[in-house]
């Protein structure tokens, strides 16, 4: 059995910087990486500003910063498949199933997953049906996935 080598936040930052040289980075401490960048899921999509926050020893979190309020489907009252509607914190993987681990680069996992989430979000706005898969969220901050 091969041992996993957890990537340092410095290694994550270097990989992100190599793929996105114009992205904004901030590091409030040596234990946190904050990456902010604009993405566009498809040529017909609007641009979204996303922020990835990764604290050492924790799973990364991804937020949509712009637009400040994501549009909703007319028949829905909250965003699908998010950890927090108010914060626009996206659910990109199941931590219980360990779909992401600290030996994986964000440029190959977390960020492409965020762009894919945004593509499914745009379809959901038009149809009201979430086709992005994943686990149902039933907290007060998010709605169950549409059937």
QUIDAFEN-V292411 format. One record per backbone hydrogen bond with DSSP energy under -0.5 kcal/mol. NH is the residue of the N-H (numbers start at 1). CO is the residue of the C=O. Records with the same first field share a line. If there is no record, write none. Layout:
# QUIDAFEN-V292411
NH = CO ; CO
This chain:
# QUIDAFEN-V292411
6 = 4
7 = 102
12 = 8
13 = 9
14 = 10
15 = 11
16 = 12
17 = 13
18 = 14
19 = 15
20 = 16
23 = 20
24 = 36
26 = 34
32 = 29
33 = 54
34 = 26
35 = 52
36 = 24
37 = 50
39 = 48
45 = 42
48 = 39
49 = 66
50 = 37 ; 48
51 = 63
52 = 35
53 = 51 ; 61
54 = 33 ; 52
55 = 53
56 = 31
58 = 55
61 = 53
63 = 51
64 = 88
65 = 49 ; 63
66 = 49
76 = 73
81 = 143
83 = 89
84 = 89
85 = 141
88 = 84
89 = 84
90 = 62 ; 88
91 = 81
92 = 90
95 = 93
98 = 95
99 = 94
104 = 101
108 = 105
109 = 105
111 = 106
112 = 106
113 = 109
114 = 110
115 = 111
116 = 112
117 = 113
118 = 114
119 = 115
120 = 116
121 = 117
122 = 118
123 = 119
124 = 120
125 = 121
126 = 122
127 = 123
128 = 124
131 = 129
142 = 139
143 = 79
